[in-house]
Amino acid sequence: MTELELETPDSYLKSALRIADSRLSSFRNAGEVELAADDLNAYPGRESLGPPSAGRVLEDEGPDLAELGRRAVLDGRIFWEHTAAGEATRLGMGHKYFILPGRLERALSEDGGPAPEGGLLPLELGRRHMIQLAFEIRRLAVESGVDPEKAMARQRMLLVIPEDGMPAMAEGAARDLAGILPRSSLLFMVQTAFLGLEKGPSGWAPDPRSPKRLHNPGYLAMQKAMERQLFRLDDEGRPEPLSREAFLEILGEAWDLVSYNIEDLGYLTAALDLETAGLAVKKRSEGFGMMMEVIPNNPERPIKGGMHAYDPGLGRDVVVESFRLKGVRPEDIRFLNKNFNHYLDPARIVERIRDEGLFMPVSVKDGRLYFQPVQGDISFWAKTFFFTRRRAAPINGLKSRQDIPSALEAMRLQDAQPGFAGYVRKLVG
């Protein structure tokens, strides 16, 4: 059983405090933990990690994957999770969900780039992300001779939002998708943020003077396993919480939960990947519980992330977050896990998360302790299939101001899609 109690965010926090008291009893304060964080988080056997084994290539898995994926999408067998709860500190523009193209153009000009060109649809990044998926599913339905209204009615989506993004994000998404997605099909979850911890006379405790921060995407995965964390909006826009059993019943209809981050710029013109959806269906039937895509790191601008490597101790490939690899620099990471994963038979995965929990690495920010569980660590207990592509490309995401030109280009390509601008105007005015 896990050390964590995953009934509610409050029970999670209480068990996290017990973990801090147990593992960090020898430290007098968060400052001392910060000095030792690399060792505390270190992955066992990191010195023996080697190049990953020969990866399975998506294109070699067979020609029928796209057809499997097409049927899964149109039959409503994919559960779509969209994460908008990142802190976006490097970008310095607030929540990415609300960033307009004009704001990006002004920032580019401020940084010495070209003057704003304008002409882009005045549509925020988050709205672009949510609408793109609906646009592509409807287009797929029409191409397949399926009623697009019926195809959309089968979809189930979850938008994960930050505490200070509620209710604006939830109300906006519900309004944007009204008329094309049943209200009952759009779910929301507010990802809990926590105060930093400091050690006092009675042990580790939340410091009310510290800023609230997210406990990394690993907490998001665990929060979905808790009671009454997801909700719908009723006709008056009021939250209607779902019981854990009701959420698991919805998940039970899905063969694959795919989790996207709204900062992924490639998504703006290719939200649907029928080949990987088909691969997920195939690997689920073979007993896999998770699927991870491996991509090369960008040699010109290497980034930190989940390093794909072979662990001889476990006798298999693993993905280990870079902050658990003491001494490893971004340029030392040759292969990364792409920033979204597939969870096959997701209801079973969520139920097992309650029993297994996740490892709780530590981080010290602003002088206070915050736990940083990693969502990808599910792969350590779920049978995981790793794959790559013949023409694998590095991650293209909006993470810092250096990424603004790529973001604007992605928005221009999105607006130029045949029918997209008209669809947006019909949808949101």
C-alpha positions in Angstrom: 0.0 0.0 0.0 1.1 3.6 -0.6 2.2 5.9 2.1 -0.2 8.4 0.7 -3.9 8.6 1.6 -5.6 9.6 -1.6 -9.2 10.2 -0.4 -9.1 14.0 -0.6 -6.5 16.7 -1.1 -6.5 17.3 2.7 -5.8 13.6 3.4 -3.0 13.7 0.8 -1.5 16.7 2.5 -1.6 15.1 5.9 0.1 12.0 4.6 2.7 14.1 2.8 3.5 15.8 6.1 4.0 12.3 7.6 6.4 11.5 4.8 8.3 14.7 5.4 8.5 13.9 9.2 9.7 10.4 8.4 12.2 11.0 5.6 13.4 14.5 6.5 13.6 14.2 10.3 17.4 14.9 10.3 17.0 18.3 8.6 16.4 21.4 10.7 14.7 23.4 8.0 13.9 23.7 4.3 17.2 25.4 3.6 19.1 22.3 4.6 16.8 20.1 2.5 17.6 22.3 -0.5 21.3 21.6 -0.1 20.6 17.9 -0.1 17.8 17.7 -2.6 19.8 16.2 -5.4 20.8 13.3 -3.2 17.3 12.9 -1.7 15.7 12.7 -5.1 18.4 10.6 -6.8 17.2 7.7 -8.8 18.7 4.4 -7.5 21.3 3.0 -9.9 21.4 6.2 -12.0 25.2 5.6 -12.6 24.4 2.4 -14.5 21.7 3.8 -16.7 22.5 3.2 -20.4 21.2 4.0 -23.9 17.6 2.8 -24.3 17.0 -0.5 -26.0 16.1 -0.5 -29.7 12.8 1.4 -29.7 9.7 0.1 -31.5 8.9 2.4 -34.4 5.3 3.5 -34.9 5.4 3.0 -38.7 6.5 -0.6 -38.2 3.5 -1.6 -36.2 1.3 -2.2 -39.2 -0.8 -0.3 -41.8 -4.1 -0.6 -40.0 -3.4 1.5 -37.0 -5.1 4.6 -38.4 -8.3 2.7 -39.1 -8.2 1.4 -35.5 -7.7 4.9 -34.2 -10.4 6.4 -36.5 -13.0 3.9 -35.1 -11.9 4.5 -31.5 -12.2 8.3 -31.9 -15.6 8.2 -33.6 -16.9 5.6 -31.1 -15.9 7.8 -28.2 -13.3 5.4 -26.8 -10.7 8.0 -26.2 -10.9 10.2 -23.1 -9.3 13.5 -23.8 -7.5 15.2 -20.9 -6.3 18.8 -21.3 -3.9 20.3 -18.8 -4.0 24.1 -18.3 -2.7 24.2 -14.7 1.0 24.9 -15.3 2.7 27.8 -13.6 4.4 29.3 -16.7 7.0 31.2 -14.7 9.6 31.3 -17.5 7.2 32.9 -19.9 6.1 35.7 -17.5 2.7 36.3 -19.0 0.3 34.6 -16.5 -1.7 31.6 -17.4 -0.9 30.3 -20.9 -4.6 29.5 -21.4 -5.4 33.2 -21.7 -2.5 34.4 -23.9 -3.7 36.1 -27.0 -1.5 36.2 -30.2 -1.4 40.0 -29.9 0.3 39.7 -26.5 2.9 37.3 -28.0 3.6 39.7 -30.9 4.1 42.6 -28.5 6.4 40.6 -26.4 8.4 39.6 -29.4 8.7 43.2 -30.4 9.8 44.2 -26.9 12.6 41.6 -27.2 13.9 43.1 -30.4 11.9 41.1 -32.9 9.7 42.3 -35.7 6.8 44.7 -35.0 3.4 43.1 -34.5 1.8 42.0 -37.8 -1.8 41.3 -36.6 -4.2 39.4 -38.7 -4.5 36.4 -36.4 -7.8 35.4 -34.9 -8.1 37.0 -31.5 -8.4 33.6 -29.8 -6.5 32.7 -26.6 -4.1 29.7 -26.6 -6.3 27.6 -24.4 -9.4 28.2 -26.5 -7.4 27.4 -29.6 -6.4 24.1 -28.0 -9.9 23.0 -27.0 -11.6 24.1 -30.3 -8.9 22.4 -32.5 -9.9 19.0 -31.2 -13.6 19.6 -31.8 -12.8 20.9 -35.3 -10.7 17.8 -36.2 -13.2 15.3 -34.8 -16.1 16.9 -36.7 -13.9 16.9 -39.9 -13.0 13.2 -39.4 -16.7 12.4 -38.9 -17.7 14.1 -42.1 -14.9 12.4 -44.0 -16.0 9.1 -42.6 -19.7 9.5 -43.5 -20.7 9.8 -39.8 -23.0 12.4 -38.3 -20.6 14.9 -36.7 -23.2 15.7 -34.0 -23.4 12.1 -33.0 -19.7 11.7 -33.1 -19.2 14.7 -30.8 -21.9 13.4 -28.4 -19.8 10.3 -27.8 -16.7 12.3 -26.7 -15.6 12.9 -23.1 -13.2 15.6 -22.2 -11.5 16.8 -19.0 -10.0 20.3 -18.6 -7.6 20.6 -15.6 -7.4 24.2 -14.4 -5.5 26.1 -11.7 -7.4 27.4 -8.7 -7.1 31.0 -9.8 -8.3 30.1 -13.3 -11.7 29.1 -11.9 -14.3 30.0 -12.9 -13.1 31.8 -16.0 -11.6 28.8 -17.7 -14.4 26.5 -16.9 -17.1 28.9 -18.0 -15.2 29.8 -21.2 -14.7 26.2 -22.2 -18.3 25.3 -21.6 -19.4 28.4 -23.6 -17.1 27.7 -26.5 -18.1 24.1 -26.8 -21.8 24.6 -26.1 -23.9 23.2 -29.0 -21.2 20.8 -30.2 -20.5 18.8 -27.0 -23.1 17.8 -24.5 -22.7 19.7 -21.2 -22.5 16.4 -19.4 -19.5 15.3 -21.5 -17.2 18.2 -20.5 -15.6 17.6 -17.1 -13.4 19.9 -15.0 -10.9 19.5 -12.2 -9.2 22.3 -10.2 -5.6 21.1 -9.5 -4.9 21.8 -5.9 -2.0 24.1 -5.0 -0.3 23.8 -1.7 1.5 26.0 0.7 5.2 25.4 1.2 6.3 23.4 4.2 8.7 24.4 6.9 9.9 22.6 10.0 8.6 23.7 13.4 8.7 22.4 16.9 6.1 19.8 16.1 7.5 18.8 12.8 6.9 19.8 9.2 3.9 22.0 8.6 2.5 24.3 5.9 3.8 27.9 6.2 0.8 30.3 5.8 3.3 33.0 4.5 4.5 30.9 1.6 3.1 31.0 -1.9 0.8 28.2 -3.0 2.4 26.0 -5.7 1.4 22.9 -7.7 2.8 19.6 -6.7 3.8 18.7 -10.3 1.7 16.6 -12.7 2.1 13.5 -10.6 -0.3 15.0 -8.1 -2.8 15.6 -10.9 -2.8 11.9 -11.6 -3.4 11.1 -7.9 -6.1 13.8 -7.5 -8.2 12.1 -10.2 -8.3 9.1 -7.9 -9.8 11.1 -5.0 -13.4 11.6 -4.1 -15.5 14.3 -5.7 -12.6 16.1 -7.4 -14.1 16.3 -10.9 -17.2 18.3 -11.7 -19.5 19.4 -14.5 -21.2 22.7 -14.8 -25.0 22.8 -14.6 -27.3 24.9 -16.8 -26.7 27.9 -14.4 -22.9 27.4 -14.5 -22.7 26.0 -11.0 -20.3 23.1 -10.3 -21.8 19.6 -10.0 -19.2 17.3 -8.3 -18.9 13.7 -9.5 -18.4 10.9 -7.1 -15.3 8.8 -7.6 -17.5 5.9 -8.7 -19.3 8.1 -11.3 -16.0 9.2 -12.7 -14.7 5.6 -12.9 -17.8 4.6 -14.7 -17.2 7.2 -17.4 -13.5 6.2 -17.6 -14.6 2.6 -17.9 -16.0 3.3 -21.3 -12.6 4.5 -22.6 -9.8 2.4 -24.0 -7.3 5.2 -23.8 -6.9 8.4 -21.7 -4.5 10.7 -23.6 -3.2 13.7 -21.6 -2.3 16.8 -23.5 -0.6 20.0 -22.3 -2.1 23.2 -23.9 1.5 24.5 -24.5 2.1 21.8 -27.2 2.2 23.9 -30.4 2.1 20.9 -32.8 -1.4 20.2 -31.4 -2.7 23.4 -33.0 -2.8 21.9 -36.4 -2.7 18.1 -35.5 -4.8 17.4 -32.4 -5.8 14.0 -33.7 -3.1 11.4 -34.2 -5.0 8.4 -35.5 -1.9 6.1 -35.7 -1.0 6.5 -32.0 -4.7 6.2 -31.1 -4.8 2.9 -33.0 -1.5 1.8 -31.4 -3.0 2.4 -28.0 -6.0 0.2 -28.8 -3.7 -2.5 -30.1 -1.4 -2.4 -27.1 -4.3 -2.3 -24.7 -5.4 -5.6 -26.1 -1.9 -7.0 -25.5 -2.0 -6.1 -21.8 -0.1 -2.8 -21.7 -1.3 -0.2 -19.2 0.7 2.8 -20.4 2.2 4.0 -23.7 5.1 6.6 -23.9 6.4 8.3 -27.0 10.2 8.9 -27.2 11.7 11.8 -29.1 15.2 13.2 -29.6 16.3 16.1 -27.5 17.0 19.2 -29.5 20.8 19.3 -29.8 20.8 23.1 -30.4 18.5 23.9 -27.5 18.5 20.8 -25.2 15.9 20.9 -22.5 15.3 19.1 -19.2 12.6 16.4 -19.0 12.0 12.7 -18.7 15.2 10.9 -19.9 14.6 7.7 -21.7 17.2 5.1 -20.7 17.8 1.4 -20.1 18.0 0.3 -16.4 20.0 -2.9 -16.2 18.8 -3.4 -12.6 15.2 -3.6 -13.7 16.1 -5.1 -17.1 14.0 -2.7 -19.0 13.7 0.8 -20.4 12.6 3.6 -18.0 11.9 7.3 -18.1 13.5 9.2 -15.3 12.9 12.9 -14.7 16.1 15.0 -15.0 15.8 16.4 -11.4 16.3 12.8 -10.2 19.5 12.5 -12.1 22.2 14.2 -10.1 24.8 15.7 -12.3 23.0 15.1 -15.6 22.8 18.3 -17.8 20.2 18.9 -20.4 22.8 18.3 -23.1 23.4 14.9 -21.6 19.8 13.8 -22.3 19.6 12.3 -25.8 16.1 11.0 -25.7 13.1 12.4 -23.9 9.6 11.3 -23.2 7.2 13.5 -25.2 5.0 15.7 -23.0 1.9 13.6 -23.2 1.2 10.0 -22.4 -1.5 7.4 -23.1 -3.1 5.5 -20.2 -4.6 2.3 -21.5 -7.7 1.0 -19.6 -7.7 4.3 -17.7 -10.3 3.3 -15.0 -8.0 0.4 -13.9 -5.0 2.8 -13.9 -6.8 5.3 -11.7 -7.9 2.6 -9.3 -4.4 1.3 -9.0 -3.0 4.8 -8.4 -5.0 4.8 -5.1 -3.1 1.6 -4.1 0.3 2.4 -5.4 0.7 6.1 -5.2 3.8 7.8 -6.6 7.3 8.5 -5.3 7.5 11.9 -3.7 10.6 13.9 -4.7 11.3 17.2 -2.9 11.9 20.7 -4.2 12.6 23.9 -2.3 11.3 27.1 -3.8 11.2 30.5 -2.1 12.8 28.9 0.9 10.0 26.4 1.5 9.5 22.7 0.8 7.2 21.4 -2.0 6.8 17.8 -3.1 7.1 17.1 -6.8 5.6 13.7 -7.8 6.0 12.7 -11.4 3.1 11.5 -13.5 5.4 9.4 -15.7 6.4 7.3 -12.7 3.2 5.3 -13.3 5.3 3.5 -15.9 7.3 1.9 -13.1 4.3 -0.3 -12.1 2.2 -0.2 -15.2 3.4 -2.4 -18.1 4.6 0.3 -20.5 5.1 0.3 -24.3 7.8 2.8 -25.6 7.7 3.8 -29.2 9.3 6.4 -31.5 8.7 7.6 -35.0 10.8 7.3 -38.1 10.9 11.1 -38.4 10.7 11.9 -34.7 10.9 15.6 -34.0 11.8 17.5 -30.7 9.1 18.9 -28.5 7.7 22.2 -29.8 6.1 23.9 -26.9 5.5 27.4 -25.6 7.7 27.4 -22.5 9.7 30.6 -22.7 10.0 33.8 -24.6 12.3 32.1 -27.0 9.4 30.0 -28.2 7.2 32.9 -29.2 8.1 32.9 -32.9 7.2 29.2 -33.1 3.9 29.9 -31.2 2.9 32.6 -33.6 3.7 30.5 -36.6 1.7 27.6 -35.2 -1.3 30.0 -34.7 -0.9 31.3 -38.3 -1.0 27.7 -39.6 -4.0 26.9 -37.5 -5.9 29.9 -38.7 -5.0 29.0 -42.3 -6.7 25.5 -42.1 -9.5 25.3 -44.6 -12.7 26.1 -42.7 -11.1 26.8 -39.4 -11.7 30.6 -39.2 -15.4 30.1 -40.3 -15.8 27.4 -37.7 -14.4 29.6 -34.9 -16.7 32.5 -35.9 -19.7 30.3 -36.0 -18.7 28.8 -32.6 -17.7 31.8 -30.6 -18.7 34.8 -32.7 
